[in-house]
Amino acid sequence: MKIWLLKIFYLLNVFIFNTQLRNKFKKFVYIKGARLFLQKAQKNVDKPFNINPSEKIYWFLENEDCKYFKNAFPNNPIVEDIKDADVCFKWGMNRIFRFIKKDKRCFIAEDSFLRSVSAAVDKNAPQKARISVAFTLDDLAAHYCGQFVSRLEQKINSDEELDEKTLEQTKKSMQKIVDNYMTKYNHQPIYVPDILKTKQHKVLVIDQSFGDYSIIFGGNGKQKDFDKMLVDAVKENPNSLIFVKVHPDTLVERKKKKKGFFAYDNTNYKNVILFAENINPVAVLKNVDKVYVWSSGMGFEALMCGKEVITYGTPFYAGWGVTTDRHPWFQTAELKKRRAKRRTVEELFYYSYVWYSHYVNPKTNKACSIDEAVDYLLEKRDEYFKQNNIRKD
């Protein structure tokens, strides 16, 4: 489909008066447009991945919580008109097809793996709790687009090896995050529920938000795929307690009917428990033995906690030898070539959390290290917990 035709097609949504149908139509167009953008971007796989200090940047940001990210590039002029820009930053995959231009390089900006205290969608939380400290940029594909080569995948699959000093610092940073129960959103209580204290073998099946781009572009997941993931978990662990962890966005947006694949369904298995409790994900991961996941970043956090992880989608951390991967794409010659390198969890952490991510300290409005960003989140989380009387054992 030609891009101009897609844009005209998109305008037809004004003739759809049913809100639900109109939203589905727009999502369909967004996905088609995103594929066109990604296919075009893949032509630049062999070009260098850099932004020169002299290049003019056009920031297309829709999120008030992230506007200060412009400070991550203090030497680059920020322009208000896309015509004057050398480089365009577009937040997320929605309407990315609008930025397919022959004379511009366009980068997809996404939340990084450590984001904020409160969930981005929780409009009841104060603005300071929703402020993000990190983002990623990629001119080829977002890190969750397993069908396409991303700069993160390209870097992980390179011949580069971390020196001893870098690896040692990486281990300390990763352990600091795990020890302090840091995750993408950090507003949830930190404790171990009684049901997780049992000595019985425990399995966690991670749910995700229905229709999320990380599911669509992370292996084209459908309801049947998530059903199979749960069936496999039950069959392979007959004597275990199996928990289905609801996505935090699902908990926040129940009234808007944003749901996960398992969140409102009866699983019909005696040993399966729907775990909808509002609790810190790392507190859960530390107290289970095995994790089944499609493409959620929580799967990588499970690896950071030293757990066995089985993937069904194509997340950035799959295919490098630290997970058991069941998506059929991993059996193709293309993906075996694209993810041929064997990497450790520490190396994957460095490339994704350190090399690939940009951090900005909201206090100083300046770029900072991952450790400084973690310190900021810890401070703000403690404030948030005290103000809202949130449990922290």
C-alpha positions as CSV (number, residue, x, y, z in Angstrom):
1,M,0.0,0.0,0.0
2,K,1.3,3.5,-0.9
3,I,1.8,5.9,1.9
4,W,-0.4,8.6,0.3
5,L,-3.2,6.1,-0.1
6,L,-2.9,5.1,3.6
7,K,-3.1,8.7,4.6
8,I,-6.3,9.1,2.6
9,F,-7.6,5.9,4.0
10,Y,-6.9,7.2,7.6
11,L,-9.1,10.3,7.0
12,L,-12.1,8.0,6.4
13,N,-12.4,7.5,10.1
14,V,-14.4,10.7,10.4
15,F,-17.3,8.9,8.7
16,I,-17.4,6.2,11.4
17,F,-19.7,7.4,14.2
18,N,-19.4,4.4,16.5
19,T,-16.5,5.2,18.8
20,Q,-15.4,1.6,19.3
21,L,-15.4,0.8,15.6
22,R,-13.6,4.1,14.8
23,N,-10.9,3.3,17.3
24,K,-10.4,-0.2,15.8
25,F,-10.3,1.3,12.3
26,K,-7.6,3.8,13.4
27,K,-5.6,1.1,15.1
28,F,-5.7,-1.0,11.9
29,V,-4.4,2.0,9.9
30,Y,-1.7,2.7,12.5
31,I,-0.4,-0.8,12.3
32,K,-0.4,-0.9,8.5
33,G,1.4,2.5,8.5
34,A,3.9,1.4,11.1
35,R,4.8,-1.7,9.0
36,L,5.3,0.6,6.0
37,F,7.6,2.9,8.1
38,L,9.6,-0.1,9.5
39,Q,10.0,-1.6,6.0
40,K,11.4,1.7,4.7
41,A,13.6,2.1,7.8
42,Q,15.2,-1.4,7.3
43,K,16.9,0.0,4.2
44,N,19.2,1.9,6.6
45,V,20.5,-1.1,8.5
46,D,24.0,-0.7,7.2
47,K,24.1,3.1,7.9
48,P,25.7,4.5,11.1
49,F,23.5,5.0,14.1
50,N,24.4,8.5,15.4
51,I,23.0,12.0,15.8
52,N,25.5,14.8,15.2
53,P,25.5,17.7,17.7
54,S,24.9,20.1,14.8
55,E,21.8,18.4,13.5
56,K,18.4,20.2,14.1
57,I,15.9,18.1,15.9
58,Y,12.1,18.2,15.6
59,W,10.5,16.6,18.7
60,F,7.0,15.3,18.1
61,L,5.9,14.6,21.7
62,E,2.3,13.9,22.8
63,N,3.1,13.1,26.4
64,E,3.4,16.0,28.9
65,D,5.5,13.7,31.2
66,C,8.3,13.5,28.7
67,K,8.8,17.0,27.3
68,Y,11.9,17.6,29.2
69,F,13.6,14.8,27.3
70,K,14.8,17.5,24.9
71,N,17.5,18.2,27.5
72,A,19.1,14.9,26.6
73,F,20.5,16.6,23.5
74,P,21.7,20.0,24.9
75,N,23.9,20.8,21.9
76,N,21.3,20.2,19.2
77,P,19.0,23.0,18.1
78,I,15.3,22.1,18.7
79,V,13.1,23.4,15.9
80,E,9.3,23.9,15.9
81,D,8.8,23.2,12.2
82,I,9.5,19.8,10.8
83,K,10.6,21.4,7.5
84,D,13.6,23.0,9.3
85,A,14.7,19.7,10.9
86,D,17.5,17.3,10.0
87,V,16.2,14.6,12.4
88,C,12.7,13.9,13.6
89,F,11.8,12.2,16.9
90,K,8.4,10.6,17.1
91,W,7.0,9.2,20.3
92,G,5.7,5.7,19.9
93,M,4.4,3.8,16.9
94,N,1.0,5.6,16.5
95,R,0.8,7.6,13.3
96,I,4.5,7.0,12.6
97,F,3.6,6.7,8.9
98,R,3.2,10.5,8.9
99,F,6.9,10.8,9.3
100,I,8.0,8.9,6.3
101,K,10.1,11.5,4.5
102,K,12.8,11.1,1.9
103,D,15.0,13.9,3.3
104,K,14.6,13.2,7.1
105,R,15.8,10.6,9.5
106,C,13.1,9.6,11.9
107,F,13.7,8.0,15.3
108,I,11.1,6.2,17.2
109,A,11.1,7.2,20.9
110,E,9.8,4.8,23.5
111,D,9.7,4.5,27.3
112,S,12.8,2.7,28.5
113,F,12.9,-0.2,31.0
114,L,13.0,2.1,34.0
115,R,10.4,4.8,33.6
116,S,8.7,6.5,36.6
117,V,7.1,6.2,40.0
118,S,3.5,6.0,38.8
119,A,2.1,4.4,35.7
120,A,1.9,6.7,32.7
121,V,-1.8,6.0,32.3
122,D,-2.7,6.8,35.9
123,K,-4.1,10.3,35.6
124,N,-5.1,10.3,39.3
125,A,-1.4,10.3,40.3
126,P,0.3,13.6,40.6
127,Q,2.4,14.8,37.6
128,K,5.7,14.5,39.5
129,A,5.0,10.8,40.1
130,R,4.4,10.2,36.3
131,I,7.5,12.0,35.1
132,S,9.7,9.6,33.2
133,V,13.5,9.4,33.7
134,A,14.4,7.4,30.6
135,F,13.6,6.7,26.9
136,T,15.0,4.9,24.0
137,L,15.6,6.0,20.4
138,D,15.8,3.8,17.3
139,D,15.8,4.7,13.6
140,L,15.3,1.1,12.4
141,A,12.6,-0.3,14.7
142,A,11.4,-0.1,18.3
143,H,13.2,-2.7,20.5
144,Y,10.0,-4.9,20.7
145,C,9.6,-5.2,16.9
146,G,11.1,-8.7,16.6
147,Q,10.1,-9.0,13.0
148,F,12.4,-6.2,12.1
149,V,16.1,-5.4,13.0
150,S,16.4,-2.8,15.7
151,R,19.6,-0.9,16.7
152,L,19.5,-2.8,20.0
153,E,19.4,-6.2,18.3
154,Q,22.1,-5.1,15.9
155,K,24.4,-4.1,18.8
156,I,23.7,-7.3,20.8
157,N,24.5,-9.4,17.8
158,S,27.8,-7.5,17.1
159,D,31.2,-8.8,17.8
160,E,31.7,-6.2,20.6
161,E,32.7,-7.6,24.0
162,L,32.5,-5.7,27.3
163,D,35.7,-5.0,29.1
164,E,36.1,-6.2,32.7
165,K,35.6,-2.7,34.2
166,T,32.4,-2.1,32.3
167,L,31.1,-5.6,33.1
168,E,31.8,-5.1,36.8
169,Q,29.9,-1.8,36.9
170,T,27.1,-3.4,34.9
171,K,26.7,-6.1,37.5
172,K,26.6,-3.5,40.3
173,S,23.9,-1.4,38.5
174,M,21.8,-4.5,37.7
175,Q,22.0,-5.8,41.3
176,K,21.1,-2.3,42.7
177,I,17.9,-2.4,40.6
178,V,17.0,-5.9,41.8
179,D,17.9,-5.3,45.4
180,N,15.8,-2.1,45.5
181,Y,12.8,-3.7,43.7
182,M,13.1,-1.2,40.8
183,T,10.9,-1.8,37.7
184,K,9.3,0.2,34.9
185,Y,6.6,1.6,37.2
186,N,7.4,1.9,40.9
187,H,4.1,2.9,42.6
188,Q,3.1,-0.5,43.7
189,P,3.4,-1.8,47.3
190,I,6.5,-3.9,48.0
191,Y,5.8,-7.0,50.1
192,V,5.4,-10.8,49.7
193,P,1.8,-12.1,49.9
194,D,1.2,-15.1,52.0
195,I,0.2,-17.2,49.0
196,L,3.7,-16.6,47.5
197,K,5.4,-17.8,50.7
198,T,4.5,-21.4,50.2
199,K,7.4,-23.8,49.5
200,Q,5.5,-25.4,46.6
201,H,7.0,-24.9,43.2
202,K,5.6,-21.7,41.7
203,V,5.1,-20.7,38.1
204,L,4.2,-17.2,36.8
205,V,2.4,-16.6,33.5
206,I,2.6,-12.9,32.6
207,D,-0.4,-11.2,31.0
208,Q,-0.2,-8.2,28.8
209,S,-2.5,-5.4,27.7
210,F,-4.7,-6.5,24.8
211,G,-3.7,-4.8,21.5
212,D,-0.3,-3.5,22.8
213,Y,2.2,-2.9,20.0
214,S,4.8,-5.1,21.8
215,I,2.4,-8.0,21.3
216,I,1.6,-7.2,17.7
217,F,5.2,-6.5,16.6
218,G,6.7,-8.8,19.1
219,G,5.5,-12.0,17.3
220,N,1.9,-11.1,16.2
221,G,0.4,-12.5,19.4
222,K,-3.3,-13.5,19.4
223,Q,-5.7,-14.7,22.1
224,K,-5.0,-18.3,21.1
225,D,-1.2,-17.8,21.6
226,F,-1.8,-16.6,25.2
227,D,-4.2,-19.5,25.8
228,K,-1.5,-21.9,24.6
229,M,1.1,-20.3,26.9
230,L,-1.2,-21.0,29.9
231,V,-2.1,-24.5,28.7
232,D,1.6,-25.3,28.4
233,A,2.4,-23.9,31.8
234,V,-0.3,-26.1,33.3
235,K,0.7,-29.3,31.5
236,E,4.4,-28.8,32.1
237,N,4.0,-28.0,35.8
238,P,1.2,-30.3,37.1
239,N,2.3,-30.1,40.7
240,S,3.0,-26.4,40.8
241,L,1.0,-23.3,41.8
242,I,0.5,-21.2,38.7
243,F,-0.1,-17.5,38.9
244,V,-1.3,-15.3,36.1
245,K,0.0,-11.7,36.7
246,V,-2.2,-8.9,35.4
247,H,-0.6,-6.0,33.6
248,P,-0.6,-2.8,35.7
249,D,-2.2,-0.8,32.9
250,T,-5.1,-3.2,33.1
251,L,-5.6,-2.5,36.8
252,V,-5.5,1.2,36.3
253,E,-7.8,1.4,33.3
254,R,-10.5,-1.2,34.2
255,K,-13.2,1.4,33.9
256,K,-12.1,2.1,30.3
257,K,-12.3,-1.6,29.5
258,K,-8.6,-1.8,28.7
259,K,-8.0,-5.5,29.5
260,G,-5.4,-8.2,29.3
261,F,-5.8,-11.7,27.8
262,F,-6.5,-13.4,31.1
263,A,-7.6,-10.5,33.4
264,Y,-11.4,-11.1,33.3
265,D,-11.6,-14.7,32.2
266,N,-12.1,-17.8,34.3
267,T,-9.0,-20.0,33.6
268,N,-10.9,-23.2,34.6
269,Y,-7.8,-24.7,36.1
270,K,-7.7,-25.7,39.8
271,N,-4.0,-24.9,40.3
272,V,-4.2,-21.5,38.4
273,I,-4.6,-18.3,40.4
274,L,-5.4,-14.9,38.8
275,F,-2.9,-12.6,40.5
276,A,-4.6,-9.2,40.3
277,E,-3.1,-7.9,43.5
278,N,-1.4,-4.4,43.1
279,I,2.1,-5.4,44.0
280,N,5.6,-4.7,42.8
281,P,6.6,-7.1,40.0
282,V,10.1,-7.7,41.4
283,A,8.6,-8.8,44.7
284,V,6.6,-11.4,42.8
285,L,9.4,-12.5,40.5
286,K,11.8,-13.1,43.5
287,N,9.3,-15.5,44.9
288,V,8.5,-17.7,41.9
289,D,10.6,-20.4,40.2
290,K,9.7,-20.3,36.6
291,V,8.2,-17.6,34.2
292,Y,6.2,-17.9,31.0
293,V,6.0,-14.7,29.0
294,W,5.1,-13.4,25.5
295,S,7.1,-10.2,25.1
296,S,6.8,-8.3,28.4
297,G,9.8,-6.5,29.8
298,M,8.9,-8.3,33.0
299,G,10.4,-11.4,31.4
300,F,13.8,-9.7,31.4
301,E,13.3,-8.7,35.0
302,A,12.8,-12.3,35.7
303,L,16.2,-13.1,34.2
304,M,17.7,-10.4,36.3
305,C,16.2,-12.2,39.3
306,G,17.8,-15.4,38.2
307,K,14.6,-17.2,37.1
308,E,14.0,-19.7,34.3
309,V,12.2,-17.9,31.5
310,I,10.2,-19.3,28.6
311,T,9.3,-16.9,25.8
312,Y,6.4,-17.2,23.3
313,G,6.9,-13.9,21.5
314,T,10.0,-12.3,20.2
315,P,11.2,-9.9,22.9
316,F,14.6,-8.2,22.7
317,Y,16.0,-10.6,25.3
318,A,15.0,-13.8,23.5
319,G,17.2,-15.8,21.1
320,W,20.5,-15.1,22.8
321,G,20.9,-18.3,24.8
322,V,19.5,-17.2,28.2
323,T,15.8,-18.1,27.6
324,T,13.8,-21.0,26.2
325,D,12.2,-19.7,23.0
326,R,9.1,-21.2,21.5
327,H,8.0,-18.7,18.8
328,P,8.4,-20.4,15.3
329,W,10.4,-17.4,14.1
330,F,13.3,-18.5,16.1
331,Q,13.5,-21.6,13.9
332,T,13.9,-19.5,10.8
333,A,17.3,-19.0,9.1
334,E,16.8,-15.2,9.2
335,L,16.3,-14.9,13.0
336,K,19.1,-17.5,13.7
337,K,21.4,-15.2,11.7
338,R,20.1,-12.0,13.3
339,R,20.4,-13.4,16.8
340,A,23.4,-15.7,16.5
341,K,25.5,-14.2,19.3
342,R,25.4,-15.9,22.7
343,R,25.0,-13.3,25.5
344,T,24.8,-13.3,29.3
345,V,22.0,-11.6,31.2
346,E,24.5,-9.0,32.3
347,E,25.5,-8.2,28.7
348,L,21.9,-7.9,27.7
349,F,21.3,-5.6,30.6
350,Y,24.2,-3.4,29.6
351,Y,23.1,-3.0,26.0
352,S,19.4,-2.4,26.8
353,Y,19.5,-0.5,30.0
354,V,22.8,1.4,29.5
355,W,23.9,1.7,25.9
356,Y,20.4,1.9,24.3
357,S,18.7,4.0,27.0
358,H,18.9,7.8,27.5
359,Y,18.5,9.0,31.1
360,V,17.6,12.6,32.2
361,N,17.4,13.7,35.8
362,P,14.2,15.8,36.3
363,K,15.9,17.6,39.1
364,T,18.7,19.0,37.0
365,N,17.1,18.7,33.6
366,K,20.4,17.2,32.4
367,A,21.4,13.8,30.9
368,C,22.6,11.4,33.6
369,S,23.8,7.9,34.3
370,I,21.5,5.0,35.0
371,D,22.7,5.0,38.6
372,E,21.7,8.6,39.1
373,A,18.3,7.9,37.5
374,V,17.8,5.0,39.9
375,D,18.7,7.2,42.9
376,Y,16.2,9.8,41.7
377,L,13.4,7.1,41.4
378,L,14.2,5.7,44.8
379,E,13.9,9.1,46.4
380,K,10.6,9.9,44.6
381,R,9.2,6.5,45.4
382,D,9.9,6.9,49.1
383,E,8.2,10.3,49.0
384,Y,5.2,8.8,47.1
385,F,4.9,5.8,49.5
386,K,4.9,8.1,52.6
387,Q,2.4,10.5,51.1
388,N,0.0,7.7,50.2
389,N,0.7,5.4,53.1
390,I,1.8,2.6,50.7
391,R,3.2,-0.6,52.2
392,K,6.9,-1.4,51.9
393,D,8.1,-4.4,54.0
